[in-house]
Amino acid sequence: QMDLYLLKSQGEFGEVYKGRLKLPGKREIYVAIKTLKAGYVEKQRRDFLSEASIMGQFDHPNIIRLEGVVTKSRPVMIVTEFMENGALDSFLRVSYRTCVYQVPYIMRAAPGSSEWSTTQRTSSQLDTTVGSIRALCQGISAGMKYLSEMNYVHRDLAARNILVNSNLVCKVSDFGLSLDDVKEYIKRLHRQRLLKGGKIPVRWTAPEAIAYRKFTSASDVWSYGIVMWEVMSFGERPYWDMSNQDVKQDYRLPPPMDCPSALHQLMLDCWQKDRNARPRFTEIVNTLDKMIRNPASLKQVASLPSPCWTVLSQTSTPSVQWGSGWEPSR
């Protein structure tokens, strides 16, 4: 038995609802329900259900869990666990604007578990905010380590595709960027010789993936470095208002405000131009684990280039201001 009772958003294929699911012998749970809009063609149906077939292969506490699919009635639906805090990027921005930070403290659900969760703090305890928010990054890296060990390449890793539950556990989601989408976009990119349009998220994508269609776990590592930057900047848009044409892959984002040097260095390691020089997700998990267990390693804050971040008001997100002859490569 399943009830749809609250429209959450409009997805690529149709509407997304919050609902309740009651299976025989199990307690009722809240779920997210993706629907396939009416008037679809068969290819759209296959593409829609392909994400469910991918999710169904995974079983990890930092990967979104598939509850089931509905194909014998209309509309066609994909049912997943419900994540109360929604997408990570909007969650971070809301937390920043309201000056109420969901600040993670490290704990594991059980010995040996890789599910990293958190506990809530307020802005009166901001002295620990920067030092403990690494738990969010740790949970994402644990999920990506699992995917890489399953030989799965995500291709669209970004904070908007990370979901956050009520316990502040981060889970990787959105497995809908198919190889056909990639090939179609790259062909159009070469025809136009412009980095615009299409489904490839240029700001999060490794240079070899844009130029040569080389999507690997190493290109996911590049994207993970951008996600770390998003987390540490509380949902700031990577490369700010620069157009896709202006985003040059030899430009590296500066550290966000109050970002520890060790974390920014890990970002830079993820953005090595040579994909073979980038760390693997196993190494990233181990590195973050050591940082978290040794808080002293996070005390040194990365120096900001001039210009630096300036907070315009308590209700705005950080903004960068150019000056002193320094600006991104164009």
One Martini backbone bead per residue (centre of mass of N, CA, C, O) as a GRO file, in nm:
protein
  330
    1GLN     BB    1   0.095   0.037   0.023
    2MET     BB    2   0.043   0.370  -0.134
    3ASP     BB    3   0.099   0.723  -0.069
    4LEU     BB    4   0.025   1.035  -0.224
    5TYR     BB    5   0.065   1.385  -0.069
    6LEU     BB    6   0.340   1.545  -0.179
    7LEU     BB    7   0.470   1.786  -0.365
    8LYS     BB    8   0.814   1.857  -0.435
    9SER     BB    9   0.879   1.826  -0.759
   10GLN     BB   10   1.037   1.871  -1.080
   11GLY     BB   11   1.140   1.651  -1.302
   12GLU     BB   12   1.260   1.527  -1.593
   13PHE     BB   13   1.006   1.301  -1.617
   14GLY     BB   14   0.858   1.435  -1.357
   15GLU     BB   15   0.711   1.397  -1.065
   16VAL     BB   16   0.776   1.458  -0.710
   17TYR     BB   17   0.710   1.268  -0.413
   18LYS     BB   18   0.562   1.231  -0.110
   19GLY     BB   19   0.529   0.928   0.094
   20ARG     BB   20   0.366   0.615   0.177
   21LEU     BB   21   0.488   0.289   0.294
   22LYS     BB   22   0.324  -0.046   0.305
   23LEU     BB   23   0.443  -0.350   0.397
   24PRO     BB   24   0.427  -0.664   0.459
   25GLY     BB   25   0.550  -0.682   0.790
   26LYS     BB   26   0.591  -0.366   0.785
   27ARG     BB   27   0.658  -0.057   0.840
   28GLU     BB   28   0.585   0.257   0.798
   29ILE     BB   29   0.714   0.475   0.536
   30TYR     BB   30   0.893   0.715   0.398
   31VAL     BB   31   0.888   0.842   0.055
   32ALA     BB   32   1.016   0.870  -0.270
   33ILE     BB   33   0.838   0.972  -0.583
   34LYS     BB   34   0.885   0.891  -0.910
   35THR     BB   35   0.743   1.012  -1.213
   36LEU     BB   36   0.594   0.939  -1.526
   37LYS     BB   37   0.490   1.109  -1.765
   38ALA     BB   38   0.264   1.162  -1.980
   39GLY     BB   39   0.341   1.069  -2.315
   40TYR     BB   40   0.548   0.867  -2.342
   41VAL     BB   41   0.816   0.703  -2.461
   42GLU     BB   42   1.002   0.422  -2.462
   43LYS     BB   43   1.276   0.557  -2.407
   44GLN     BB   44   1.187   0.710  -2.153
   45ARG     BB   45   1.120   0.457  -1.991
   46ARG     BB   46   1.401   0.329  -1.997
   47ASP     BB   47   1.555   0.567  -1.871
   48PHE     BB   48   1.395   0.578  -1.609
   49LEU     BB   49   1.450   0.266  -1.522
   50SER     BB   50   1.764   0.261  -1.523
   51GLU     BB   51   1.811   0.390  -1.247
   52ALA     BB   52   1.683   0.160  -1.084
   53SER     BB   53   1.873  -0.069  -1.185
   54ILE     BB   54   2.120   0.060  -1.056
   55MET     BB   55   2.032   0.094  -0.757
   56GLY     BB   56   1.967  -0.219  -0.712
   57GLN     BB   57   2.289  -0.294  -0.683
   58PHE     BB   58   2.292  -0.131  -0.414
   59ASP     BB   59   2.460  -0.153  -0.067
   60HIS     BB   60   2.468   0.150   0.113
   61PRO     BB   61   2.463   0.406   0.353
   62ASN     BB   62   2.578   0.625   0.105
   63ILE     BB   63   2.330   0.514  -0.066
   64ILE     BB   64   2.057   0.527  -0.221
   65ARG     BB   65   1.749   0.363  -0.160
   66LEU     BB   66   1.570   0.111  -0.305
   67GLU     BB   67   1.227   0.006  -0.283
   68GLY     BB   68   1.098   0.043  -0.586
   69VAL     BB   69   0.865  -0.045  -0.854
   70VAL     BB   70   0.615   0.083  -1.096
   71THR     BB   71   0.466  -0.088  -1.404
   72LYS     BB   72   0.140  -0.195  -1.394
   73SER     BB   73   0.086   0.113  -1.371
   74ARG     BB   74  -0.050   0.444  -1.347
   75PRO     BB   75   0.218   0.565  -1.295
   76VAL     BB   76   0.535   0.536  -1.334
   77MET     BB   77   0.758   0.423  -1.059
   78ILE     BB   78   1.000   0.546  -0.821
   79VAL     BB   79   1.120   0.409  -0.505
   80THR     BB   80   1.254   0.582  -0.223
   81GLU     BB   81   1.405   0.702   0.013
   82PHE     BB   82   1.365   0.951   0.252
   83MET     BB   83   1.505   1.293   0.249
   84GLU     BB   84   1.453   1.551   0.459
   85ASN     BB   85   1.700   1.767   0.359
   86GLY     BB   86   1.783   1.702   0.087
   87ALA     BB   87   1.989   1.878  -0.082
   88LEU     BB   88   2.304   1.981  -0.006
   89ASP     BB   89   2.322   2.265  -0.129
   90SER     BB   90   2.058   2.384  -0.003
   91PHE     BB   91   2.119   2.310   0.290
   92LEU     BB   92   2.371   2.488   0.320
   93ARG     BB   93   2.241   2.762   0.245
   94VAL     BB   94   2.027   2.768   0.463
   95SER     BB   95   2.219   2.743   0.704
   96TYR     BB   96   2.374   3.003   0.643
   97ARG     BB   97   2.143   3.219   0.632
   98THR     BB   98   2.028   3.140   0.934
   99CYS     BB   99   2.269   3.069   1.131
  100VAL     BB  100   2.208   2.747   1.121
  101TYR     BB  101   2.404   2.479   1.195
  102GLN     BB  102   2.471   2.158   1.071
  103VAL     BB  103   2.687   2.010   1.288
  104PRO     BB  104   2.920   1.767   1.270
  105TYR     BB  105   2.960   1.476   1.457
  106ILE     BB  106   3.134   1.200   1.521
  107MET     BB  107   2.977   0.889   1.416
  108ARG     BB  108   2.887   0.551   1.446
  109ALA     BB  109   2.645   0.315   1.417
  110ALA     BB  110   2.882   0.094   1.403
  111PRO     BB  111   3.116  -0.117   1.411
  112GLY     BB  112   3.256  -0.069   1.085
  113SER     BB  113   3.095   0.151   0.986
  114SER     BB  114   3.039   0.390   0.698
  115GLU     BB  115   2.823   0.559   0.852
  116TRP     BB  116   2.802   0.899   0.854
  117SER     BB  117   2.710   1.113   1.117
  118THR     BB  118   2.510   1.363   1.301
  119THR     BB  119   2.489   1.667   1.497
  120GLN     BB  120   2.336   1.937   1.626
  121ARG     BB  121   2.412   2.287   1.582
  122THR     BB  122   2.494   2.616   1.656
  123SER     BB  123   2.623   2.939   1.613
  124SER     BB  124   2.746   2.934   1.914
  125GLN     BB  125   2.949   2.679   1.787
  126LEU     BB  126   3.164   2.771   1.548
  127ASP     BB  127   3.448   2.662   1.642
  128THR     BB  128   3.357   2.358   1.517
  129THR     BB  129   3.261   2.363   1.226
  130VAL     BB  130   3.512   2.328   1.038
  131GLY     BB  131   3.629   2.071   1.197
  132SER     BB  132   3.341   1.880   1.142
  133ILE     BB  133   3.233   1.888   0.833
  134ARG     BB  134   3.394   1.637   0.724
  135ALA     BB  135   3.171   1.421   0.756
  136LEU     BB  136   3.035   1.477   0.491
  137CYS     BB  137   3.275   1.401   0.312
  138GLN     BB  138   3.308   1.114   0.425
  139GLY     BB  139   3.039   0.995   0.332
  140ILE     BB  140   3.079   1.044   0.030
  141SER     BB  141   3.346   0.885   0.000
  142ALA     BB  142   3.229   0.614   0.088
  143GLY     BB  143   3.029   0.588  -0.146
  144MET     BB  144   3.244   0.617  -0.377
  145LYS     BB  145   3.415   0.375  -0.299
  146TYR     BB  146   3.196   0.169  -0.352
  147LEU     BB  147   3.149   0.234  -0.652
  148SER     BB  148   3.442   0.179  -0.746
  149GLU     BB  149   3.434  -0.124  -0.649
  150MET     BB  150   3.181  -0.162  -0.863
  151ASN     BB  151   3.260  -0.016  -1.134
  152TYR     BB  152   3.129   0.277  -1.095
  153VAL     BB  153   3.037   0.564  -1.286
  154HIS     BB  154   2.874   0.856  -1.232
  155ARG     BB  155   2.936   1.168  -1.387
  156ASP     BB  156   2.743   1.353  -1.148
  157LEU     BB  157   2.910   1.481  -0.918
  158ALA     BB  158   2.723   1.667  -0.669
  159ALA     BB  159   2.555   1.837  -0.429
  160ARG     BB  160   2.273   1.804  -0.578
  161ASN     BB  161   2.335   1.464  -0.564
  162ILE     BB  162   2.308   1.500  -0.253
  163LEU     BB  163   2.160   1.351   0.026
  164VAL     BB  164   1.975   1.444   0.334
  165ASN     BB  165   1.900   1.347   0.639
  166SER     BB  166   1.796   1.375   0.971
  167ASN     BB  167   2.107   1.269   1.053
  168LEU     BB  168   2.312   1.382   0.832
  169VAL     BB  169   2.322   1.179   0.603
  170CYS     BB  170   2.505   1.109   0.320
  171LYS     BB  171   2.376   1.050  -0.023
  172VAL     BB  172   2.410   0.907  -0.317
  173SER     BB  173   2.272   1.021  -0.630
  174ASP     BB  174   2.186   1.023  -0.940
  175PHE     BB  175   2.190   0.780  -1.217
  176GLY     BB  176   2.104   0.939  -1.514
  177LEU     BB  177   2.388   0.963  -1.662
  178SER     BB  178   2.435   0.853  -1.957
  179LEU     BB  179   2.632   0.757  -2.217
  180ASP     BB  180   2.455   0.885  -2.435
  181ASP     BB  181   2.464   1.170  -2.321
  182VAL     BB  182   2.767   1.206  -2.345
  183LYS     BB  183   2.802   1.162  -2.652
  184GLU     BB  184   2.604   1.379  -2.746
  185TYR     BB  185   2.744   1.620  -2.616
  186ILE     BB  186   3.030   1.595  -2.736
  187LYS     BB  187   2.948   1.629  -3.030
  188ARG     BB  188   2.829   1.914  -2.990
  189LEU     BB  189   3.082   2.045  -2.876
  190HIS     BB  190   3.262   2.006  -3.129
  191ARG     BB  191   3.082   2.160  -3.322
  192GLN     BB  192   3.076   2.437  -3.144
  193ARG     BB  193   3.323   2.494  -2.952
  194LEU     BB  194   3.155   2.478  -2.675
  195LEU     BB  195   3.081   2.524  -2.315
  196LYS     BB  196   2.758   2.433  -2.375
  197GLY     BB  197   2.515   2.277  -2.277
  198GLY     BB  198   2.370   2.009  -2.208
  199LYS     BB  199   2.453   1.746  -1.953
  200ILE     BB  200   2.728   1.847  -1.886
  201PRO     BB  201   2.898   1.937  -1.587
  202VAL     BB  202   3.156   2.137  -1.622
  203ARG     BB  203   3.232   2.234  -1.322
  204TRP     BB  204   3.265   1.901  -1.241
  205THR     BB  205   3.453   1.826  -1.485
  206ALA     BB  206   3.694   1.668  -1.622
  207PRO     BB  207   3.902   1.733  -1.883
  208GLU     BB  208   3.901   1.443  -2.018
  209ALA     BB  209   3.588   1.424  -2.032
  210ILE     BB  210   3.545   1.666  -2.222
  211ALA     BB  211   3.766   1.602  -2.452
  212TYR     BB  212   3.768   1.240  -2.446
  213ARG     BB  213   3.552   1.068  -2.280
  214LYS     BB  214   3.700   1.017  -1.987
  215PHE     BB  215   3.527   0.807  -1.779
  216THR     BB  216   3.616   0.773  -1.439
  217SER     BB  217   3.709   0.751  -1.120
  218ALA     BB  218   3.899   0.999  -1.160
  219SER     BB  219   3.670   1.194  -1.249
  220ASP     BB  220   3.516   1.167  -0.981
  221VAL     BB  221   3.739   1.290  -0.808
  222TRP     BB  222   3.726   1.568  -0.923
  223SER     BB  223   3.428   1.615  -0.840
  224TYR     BB  224   3.479   1.578  -0.536
  225GLY     BB  225   3.649   1.834  -0.500
  226ILE     BB  226   3.407   2.020  -0.562
  227VAL     BB  227   3.230   1.924  -0.330
  228MET     BB  228   3.415   2.012  -0.104
  229TRP     BB  229   3.396   2.310  -0.178
  230GLU     BB  230   3.091   2.335  -0.134
  231VAL     BB  231   3.091   2.261   0.164
  232MET     BB  232   3.304   2.482   0.265
  233SER     BB  233   3.102   2.718   0.120
  234PHE     BB  234   2.798   2.664   0.161
  235GLY     BB  235   2.696   2.637  -0.158
  236GLU     BB  236   2.870   2.752  -0.355
  237ARG     BB  237   2.936   2.839  -0.673
  238PRO     BB  238   3.131   2.722  -0.895
  239TYR     BB  239   3.288   2.994  -1.041
  240TRP     BB  240   3.038   3.138  -1.010
  241ASP     BB  241   2.963   3.362  -1.291
  242MET     BB  242   3.100   3.194  -1.478
  243SER     BB  243   3.121   3.067  -1.768
  244ASN     BB  244   3.177   2.781  -1.935
  245GLN     BB  245   3.385   2.913  -2.128
  246ASP     BB  246   3.563   3.027  -1.869
  247VAL     BB  247   3.617   2.742  -1.772
  248LYS     BB  248   3.929   2.651  -1.670
  249GLN     BB  249   4.131   2.365  -1.603
  250ASP     BB  250   4.389   2.553  -1.495
  251TYR     BB  251   4.192   2.641  -1.277
  252ARG     BB  252   4.194   2.695  -0.922
  253LEU     BB  253   4.028   2.696  -0.652
  254PRO     BB  254   4.004   2.861  -0.382
  255PRO     BB  255   3.977   2.880  -0.063
  256PRO     BB  256   3.762   2.885   0.158
  257MET     BB  257   3.650   3.012   0.424
  258ASP     BB  258   3.822   2.855   0.682
  259CYS     BB  259   4.000   2.658   0.532
  260PRO     BB  260   4.191   2.407   0.562
  261SER     BB  261   4.484   2.322   0.419
  262ALA     BB  262   4.442   2.013   0.400
  263LEU     BB  263   4.176   2.029   0.237
  264HIS     BB  264   4.274   2.195  -0.005
  265GLN     BB  265   4.493   1.994  -0.087
  266LEU     BB  266   4.294   1.767  -0.154
  267MET     BB  267   4.160   1.915  -0.381
  268LEU     BB  268   4.413   1.953  -0.556
  269ASP     BB  269   4.462   1.650  -0.590
  270CYS     BB  270   4.189   1.604  -0.747
  271TRP     BB  271   4.303   1.841  -0.972
  272GLN     BB  272   4.478   1.679  -1.136
  273LYS     BB  273   4.550   1.656  -1.461
  274ASP     BB  274   4.660   1.386  -1.393
  275ARG     BB  275   4.472   1.115  -1.327
  276ASN     BB  276   4.705   0.928  -1.198
  277ALA     BB  277   4.761   1.152  -0.956
  278ARG     BB  278   4.514   1.087  -0.825
  279PRO     BB  279   4.332   0.993  -0.582
  280ARG     BB  280   4.174   0.754  -0.433
  281PHE     BB  281   3.903   0.681  -0.246
  282THR     BB  282   4.056   0.524  -0.034
  283GLU     BB  283   4.254   0.757   0.031
  284ILE     BB  284   4.045   0.969   0.107
  285VAL     BB  285   3.918   0.823   0.344
  286ASN     BB  286   4.183   0.797   0.509
  287THR     BB  287   4.253   1.098   0.523
  288LEU     BB  288   3.991   1.194   0.667
  289ASP     BB  289   4.015   1.010   0.910
  290LYS     BB  290   4.277   1.136   1.017
  291MET     BB  291   4.175   1.424   1.048
  292ILE     BB  292   3.942   1.364   1.247
  293ARG     BB  293   4.139   1.217   1.462
  294ASN     BB  294   4.325   1.495   1.401
  295PRO     BB  295   4.248   1.815   1.467
  296ALA     BB  296   4.529   1.959   1.446
  297SER     BB  297   4.543   1.935   1.124
  298LEU     BB  298   4.297   2.177   1.106
  299LYS     BB  299   4.411   2.460   1.215
  300GLN     BB  300   4.525   2.538   0.948
  301VAL     BB  301   4.462   2.807   0.748
  302ALA     BB  302   4.404   2.898   0.447
  303SER     BB  303   4.519   3.120   0.232
  304LEU     BB  304   4.409   3.407   0.079
  305PRO     BB  305   4.377   3.558  -0.190
  306SER     BB  306   4.397   3.849  -0.374
  307PRO     BB  307   4.114   3.837  -0.328
  308CYS     BB  308   3.864   3.783  -0.085
  309TRP     BB  309   3.637   3.693   0.114
  310THR     BB  310   3.303   3.834   0.146
  311VAL     BB  311   3.056   3.928   0.372
  312LEU     BB  312   2.767   4.106   0.317
  313SER     BB  313   2.571   3.921   0.496
  314GLN     BB  314   2.373   3.709   0.687
  315THR     BB  315   2.188   3.648   0.408
  316SER     BB  316   2.444   3.582   0.252
  317THR     BB  317   2.665   3.473   0.042
  318PRO     BB  318   2.960   3.440  -0.049
  319SER     BB  319   3.193   3.672  -0.205
  320VAL     BB  320   3.386   3.760  -0.478
  321GLN     BB  321   3.662   3.993  -0.519
  322TRP     BB  322   3.829   4.171  -0.742
  323GLY     BB  323   4.191   4.230  -0.746
  324SER     BB  324   4.526   4.301  -0.761
  325GLY     BB  325   4.545   4.143  -1.048
  326TRP     BB  326   4.340   3.911  -0.969
  327GLU     BB  327   4.239   3.625  -1.171
  328PRO     BB  328   4.108   3.416  -1.359
  329SER     BB  329   4.161   3.223  -1.603
  330ARG     BB  330   4.079   3.294  -1.972
   0.00000   0.00000   0.00000
